[in-house]
Amino acid sequence: MCPQQSVDTTNTDGAAAVTPGSNESTVNIELLRTGSVSIDRALAYEEVTNHPMPETGWFRPAEKREWVPVSAYLLEHPTGVVLVDTGWHRDVRTDERGHLGRLLGSMHETNLPAGEAVDEQLAARDLAPEELVAVVITHLHPDHVSGLDHVREAPRVLVSEPELAAAGGRFSLARVLSGHMWAGVDLEPFGFEETGVGPRGRSHDLFGDGSVHLVWVPGHADGQVAVLARTDEGVVLLASDAAYGAPSLEDGRPPGAVTDRTAAVESLAWVREVADSDECVAVVANHDPAVVPGFVGRTSWADSGPSANGGRLPDGEQL
């Protein structure tokens, strides 16, 4: 198995699981730690219990809770840099309950050390939000969009069509919990093509050269995407919340917080196919306690540090 990390060339329907494309463009991927969050383990891993909503942590013992990282990613492509997800907003440092709201604040605690907010990390790499090619939001849950206000000057903020459609519903939980976090931000929808990539065989070729596919992995959220990327070292899968850690990848335990359990099981099965093949060098779950900041897929991942050019690439054609 690849280090929470590898890619079967066919999915369960016999279609191509990875479409490398004829162009040999690759990306560098840097994992950013953008705070952490305290969750009930039943949110990450489905649990058989009589509790009607164990993923909330309500009326559950403290030993069921766990602190997990909140991650974002920088994709360095020859045409520019893309940010994936945004982590926590700086407001959680001084007014956590005010930022999260009463309902979300009753479920979670947050932690955002100095320097870990996404805008602070971009500044440390001499990169301004308006210099990004785009921001990609894997799904509209609070820990992925809380910091969106910090990068609202990015030229484009991309969200999948099914995710936007679901979040726009009158009774959407994502809208209730995090709608205020993307209010006033111009969210640009993107659709999926029939590429044969992923559990539904549908993805979006981000740069048009096969180097990065935004793969539809519904279940935890209706329009959730994983990022399947080609690096110089091999294929890397950023699984978002289709998987949470070792119990997901090794035991096949789906998330406890889902909008569609069947879809969540199918998406996790595809992630595990990727993790059981020889082609990839890393499968990274957003909240896996084992992940560390740095360049993903490199031998000295934990010690690699920022790239020599500060994470920036020459200006080029945008998406």
C-alpha positions as CSV (number, residue, x, y, z in Angstrom):
1,M,0.0,0.0,0.0
2,C,1.3,3.5,-0.7
3,P,2.0,5.6,2.4
4,Q,-1.7,6.3,3.3
5,Q,-0.4,6.3,-0.2
6,S,-0.7,4.1,-4.8
7,V,-3.2,3.5,-8.4
8,D,-5.2,0.7,-10.0
9,T,-5.6,1.5,-13.7
10,T,-9.3,0.5,-13.7
11,N,-12.2,1.4,-11.5
12,T,-14.9,-1.0,-10.4
13,D,-16.7,-0.5,-13.8
14,G,-13.6,-1.3,-15.8
15,A,-13.0,2.4,-16.8
16,A,-9.7,4.1,-16.4
17,A,-9.1,5.1,-12.8
18,V,-6.3,7.5,-13.8
19,T,-6.1,9.4,-17.0
20,P,-2.4,10.5,-17.3
21,G,-3.0,12.4,-20.6
22,S,-0.5,12.8,-23.4
23,N,1.0,16.0,-22.0
24,E,3.7,15.3,-19.5
25,S,3.0,18.3,-17.3
26,T,3.3,17.6,-13.6
27,V,2.6,19.5,-10.4
28,N,4.3,20.0,-7.0
29,I,1.9,19.6,-4.0
30,E,2.6,21.3,-0.7
31,L,0.4,20.4,2.3
32,L,-0.4,23.3,4.6
33,R,-1.6,22.8,8.2
34,T,-4.4,25.4,8.6
35,G,-5.3,24.7,12.2
36,S,-7.0,21.7,13.9
37,V,-10.4,20.7,15.1
38,S,-11.8,18.6,17.9
39,I,-14.3,16.1,16.6
40,D,-16.2,13.0,17.8
41,R,-14.6,9.9,16.2
42,A,-18.0,8.9,14.9
43,L,-17.9,11.8,12.5
44,A,-14.8,10.4,10.9
45,Y,-15.6,6.7,11.2
46,E,-19.1,5.2,11.1
47,E,-20.0,3.8,14.4
48,V,-22.8,1.3,15.3
49,T,-24.6,2.9,18.2
50,N,-28.0,3.7,19.6
51,H,-27.1,7.4,19.7
52,P,-29.2,9.1,16.9
53,M,-26.4,11.5,15.9
54,P,-23.1,10.4,17.3
55,E,-21.1,12.5,14.8
56,T,-22.3,15.7,16.7
57,G,-20.5,14.6,19.9
58,W,-23.6,15.7,21.9
59,F,-24.0,13.8,25.1
60,R,-21.0,11.6,24.3
61,P,-18.0,10.9,26.6
62,A,-14.9,13.0,26.2
63,E,-12.8,9.9,25.3
64,K,-14.8,9.7,22.0
65,R,-13.2,13.0,20.9
66,E,-10.0,13.6,19.0
67,W,-8.0,16.5,17.7
68,V,-7.4,16.2,14.0
69,P,-5.5,18.6,11.5
70,V,-7.3,20.8,9.0
71,S,-5.4,20.8,5.8
72,A,-5.1,23.0,2.6
73,Y,-2.9,22.4,-0.4
74,L,-0.9,24.4,-2.9
75,L,-0.6,22.9,-6.4
76,E,2.3,24.4,-8.3
77,H,1.7,23.9,-12.1
78,P,3.7,25.5,-15.0
79,T,0.8,27.9,-15.5
80,G,0.7,29.1,-11.9
81,V,-0.4,28.1,-8.4
82,V,-3.8,26.8,-7.2
83,L,-4.9,26.7,-3.6
84,V,-7.2,23.8,-2.5
85,D,-9.4,24.6,0.5
86,T,-8.8,27.4,3.0
87,G,-8.8,26.0,6.6
88,W,-9.9,28.2,9.5
89,H,-10.4,31.9,9.5
90,R,-8.3,34.0,11.9
91,D,-11.5,34.9,13.8
92,V,-11.6,31.5,15.5
93,R,-8.6,32.8,17.6
94,T,-10.6,35.5,19.3
95,D,-14.3,34.7,18.7
96,E,-14.7,31.0,18.0
97,R,-18.3,30.8,18.9
98,G,-19.1,34.0,17.0
99,H,-17.4,32.7,13.8
100,L,-18.7,29.1,14.0
101,G,-22.2,29.9,15.2
102,R,-24.1,28.3,18.1
103,L,-24.9,25.0,16.4
104,L,-21.4,24.3,15.0
105,G,-19.7,25.6,18.1
106,S,-21.6,23.1,20.2
107,M,-20.0,20.3,18.2
108,H,-16.4,21.4,17.7
109,E,-13.5,23.3,19.2
110,T,-10.9,24.8,16.9
111,N,-7.2,25.8,17.2
112,L,-5.4,28.1,14.8
113,P,-1.8,28.9,15.9
114,A,-0.1,32.1,14.8
115,G,1.1,31.8,11.2
116,E,-1.2,28.9,10.2
117,A,-4.1,30.9,8.7
118,V,-4.1,30.5,4.9
119,D,-3.3,34.2,4.2
120,E,-0.4,34.1,6.6
121,Q,1.0,31.1,4.9
122,L,0.6,32.6,1.4
123,A,2.4,35.8,2.7
124,A,5.2,33.6,4.1
125,R,5.7,32.3,0.5
126,D,5.6,35.8,-0.9
127,L,2.3,35.0,-2.7
128,A,-0.8,37.2,-2.7
129,P,-4.3,35.8,-3.2
130,E,-4.8,37.7,-6.4
131,E,-1.6,36.0,-7.8
132,L,-3.2,32.6,-7.5
133,V,-4.6,31.0,-10.6
134,A,-7.6,29.8,-8.6
135,V,-8.9,28.5,-5.3
136,V,-10.6,25.1,-5.5
137,I,-13.1,24.2,-2.7
138,T,-13.4,20.4,-2.3
139,H,-16.8,20.9,-0.6
140,L,-18.6,23.6,1.3
141,H,-18.1,22.4,4.9
142,P,-16.9,24.9,7.5
143,D,-13.4,23.6,8.0
144,H,-12.8,23.8,4.2
145,V,-14.3,27.3,3.6
146,S,-13.9,29.2,6.9
147,G,-10.8,31.0,5.6
148,L,-12.3,31.8,2.2
149,D,-12.6,35.5,3.1
150,H,-8.8,35.6,3.4
151,V,-8.4,34.7,-0.3
152,R,-11.5,36.3,-1.7
153,E,-9.3,38.4,-4.1
154,A,-8.3,35.2,-6.0
155,P,-9.2,35.5,-9.7
156,R,-11.5,32.4,-9.4
157,V,-13.1,30.3,-6.6
158,L,-14.2,27.0,-8.1
159,V,-16.8,24.7,-6.6
160,S,-18.5,21.8,-8.3
161,E,-22.0,22.2,-9.7
162,P,-23.6,19.5,-7.5
163,E,-22.0,20.9,-4.4
164,L,-23.3,24.4,-5.2
165,A,-26.7,23.0,-6.0
166,A,-26.9,21.1,-2.8
167,A,-25.7,24.0,-0.7
168,G,-28.3,26.3,-2.2
169,G,-31.1,24.1,-1.0
170,R,-33.5,25.7,1.6
171,F,-32.7,23.1,4.2
172,S,-29.0,22.5,3.3
173,L,-26.9,21.7,6.4
174,A,-23.9,23.2,4.7
175,R,-25.8,26.4,4.1
176,V,-26.9,26.5,7.7
177,L,-23.4,25.8,9.2
178,S,-21.2,27.7,6.8
179,G,-23.2,29.8,4.4
180,H,-22.0,33.0,6.2
181,M,-18.4,31.9,5.5
182,W,-18.8,32.2,1.7
183,A,-21.3,35.0,1.7
184,G,-20.3,37.7,-0.8
185,V,-17.7,35.5,-2.5
186,D,-18.2,34.8,-6.2
187,L,-18.3,31.0,-6.4
188,E,-17.8,29.7,-9.9
189,P,-19.3,26.3,-10.6
190,F,-17.5,23.7,-12.7
191,G,-19.0,20.5,-14.2
192,F,-17.7,17.0,-14.5
193,E,-16.8,15.3,-17.8
194,E,-17.2,11.6,-18.6
195,T,-13.5,10.8,-18.2
196,G,-13.7,7.3,-16.6
197,V,-11.8,8.7,-13.6
198,G,-13.2,8.1,-10.1
199,P,-16.1,6.1,-8.6
200,R,-18.6,7.6,-10.9
201,G,-16.2,7.9,-13.9
202,R,-16.6,11.6,-13.9
203,S,-14.0,14.3,-13.2
204,H,-12.9,17.7,-14.3
205,D,-9.4,18.2,-15.9
206,L,-8.3,21.3,-14.1
207,F,-5.5,22.5,-16.4
208,G,-6.6,20.6,-19.5
209,D,-3.4,18.6,-19.7
210,G,-4.3,15.6,-17.5
211,S,-2.0,16.7,-14.7
212,V,-4.8,17.4,-12.2
213,H,-8.3,15.9,-12.1
214,L,-11.0,17.1,-9.7
215,V,-12.7,13.7,-9.1
216,W,-16.3,13.5,-8.1
217,V,-16.4,11.5,-4.8
218,P,-19.9,12.1,-3.3
219,G,-21.2,10.7,-0.1
220,H,-19.7,12.9,2.7
221,A,-21.0,15.8,0.7
222,D,-23.0,15.7,-2.5
223,G,-20.5,17.5,-4.7
224,Q,-17.3,16.7,-2.9
225,V,-14.2,16.3,-5.0
226,A,-10.8,14.6,-4.5
227,V,-7.7,15.9,-6.3
228,L,-5.9,13.3,-8.4
229,A,-2.5,14.8,-9.5
230,R,0.5,13.7,-11.4
231,T,3.8,14.7,-9.8
232,D,7.4,13.9,-10.9
233,E,7.5,11.1,-8.3
234,G,4.1,9.6,-9.3
235,V,0.4,10.0,-8.7
236,V,-0.9,11.7,-5.6
237,L,-4.5,11.6,-4.4
238,L,-5.8,14.3,-2.0
239,A,-8.9,12.4,-0.8
240,S,-10.6,15.4,1.0
241,D,-13.1,13.8,3.4
242,A,-13.8,10.7,1.4
243,A,-11.3,9.1,3.8
244,Y,-10.2,10.3,7.2
245,G,-7.2,8.1,8.1
246,A,-6.0,4.5,8.6
247,P,-9.4,3.1,9.7
248,S,-10.8,4.4,6.3
249,L,-8.0,3.1,4.1
250,E,-7.1,-0.2,6.0
251,D,-10.6,-1.2,7.3
252,G,-12.9,0.5,4.8
253,R,-14.8,2.4,7.4
254,P,-16.8,5.2,5.7
255,P,-17.3,8.6,7.3
256,G,-20.1,8.8,9.9
257,A,-21.2,12.2,8.6
258,V,-22.7,11.6,5.2
259,T,-25.4,12.8,2.9
260,D,-25.5,9.5,1.0
261,R,-24.0,6.4,2.7
262,T,-24.0,4.3,-0.4
263,A,-22.1,6.9,-2.3
264,A,-19.7,7.4,0.6
265,V,-18.9,3.6,0.6
266,E,-18.4,3.7,-3.2
267,S,-16.1,6.7,-3.0
268,L,-14.1,5.2,-0.3
269,A,-13.8,1.9,-2.2
270,W,-12.3,3.9,-5.1
271,V,-9.9,5.7,-2.8
272,R,-8.7,2.3,-1.5
273,E,-8.2,1.1,-5.1
274,V,-5.9,4.0,-5.6
275,A,-4.2,3.3,-2.3
276,D,-3.6,-0.4,-3.2
277,S,-1.9,0.1,-6.6
278,D,1.7,0.7,-7.6
279,E,1.3,3.9,-9.5
280,C,0.8,6.5,-6.7
281,V,3.1,7.8,-4.1
282,A,0.6,9.3,-1.6
283,V,-3.0,9.2,-0.7
284,V,-3.7,12.1,1.7
285,A,-6.8,12.4,3.8
286,N,-7.5,16.0,4.9
287,H,-7.9,15.2,8.6
288,D,-5.5,12.3,9.0
289,P,-3.5,12.8,12.2
290,A,-0.5,11.1,10.5
291,V,0.0,13.8,7.8
292,V,2.6,16.5,8.3
293,P,3.1,19.8,6.4
294,G,5.5,19.8,3.5
295,F,5.8,18.6,-0.1
296,V,3.7,15.5,-0.7
297,G,5.3,12.5,-2.3
298,R,8.9,13.5,-1.8
299,T,11.3,11.2,0.1
300,S,11.9,13.8,2.8
301,W,8.3,15.0,3.0
302,A,8.5,16.1,6.6
303,D,11.8,18.0,6.2
304,S,11.3,19.4,2.7
305,G,10.1,22.9,3.7
306,P,9.0,25.6,1.3
307,S,10.2,25.4,-2.3
308,A,13.3,27.4,-3.2
309,N,11.2,30.0,-5.2
310,G,8.8,30.5,-2.3
311,G,6.0,28.4,-3.9
312,R,5.6,30.7,-6.9
313,L,5.9,30.0,-10.5
314,P,6.1,32.3,-13.5
315,D,2.9,33.9,-14.7
316,G,1.1,31.9,-17.4
317,E,-2.1,31.0,-19.0
318,Q,-4.9,30.7,-16.5
319,L,-7.5,27.9,-16.2
